[in-house]
Amino acid sequence: MGRKKNSSDFLKECIADALFILLRTKSIESITVREITELANVSRITYYRNFTSKENVIEFKLDKLMTEWIEKQPQKESASAHELSIRFFQFFYSIRDIVQTLIRANLSLLLLNRLILKFNDINTADSSEYYRQIFISFGLCGIILSWMDTGMKESPEEMGRIISRKFFPAPESEL
């Protein structure tokens, strides 16, 4: 079973990588499943067995990247907002090609949706907490997209410092 899962993940990655290559030069609407499968060197059956749409392919790739990043994070409960902010921007810097491709393709809402689903408790019964989490997700997504769209003049570390100081102020001794 493990081998089949690895094979399936590999084929899904090939499909996602092919779609992102095509998105660099074409709109999502003009990309065909045939082009994706030919570039990925997989069958149309493999594509349709794993995905329902091109947007679903993008969601898979974003989920996979975010899940891998979260799993690699140290399980330190005492991490400060400053540390977390820096790690967050380092992650998005590491996938900047993907995010910039989404920006150019006018698909950045897919990134926002994945952020909301991955980093928030959307099932919370506390409506004020739910809206607080949504507010933070929209804000962080907007900052990431603006930072990348303007050429990432600040390093991920500078962005983490800016965000942690402005939105999660701590005593000066901690910064």
Salt bridges, closest charged atoms under 4 A:
ASP9 OD1 - LYS5 NZ 3.70
GLU13 OE1 - LYS61 NZ 2.90
GLU13 OE2 - LYS64 NZ 3.88
ASP17 OD1 - LYS61 NZ 2.92
GLU35 OE2 - LYS26 NZ 2.47
GLU38 OE2 - ARG34 NE 2.96
GLU59 OE2 - ARG114 NH1 3.61
ASP63 OD1 - ARG114 NE 3.06
GLU68 OE2 - LYS64 NZ 2.66
GLU83 OE1 - LYS76 NZ 3.22
GLU83 OE1 - ARG87 NH2 3.31
GLU129 OE1 - ARG132 NE 2.89
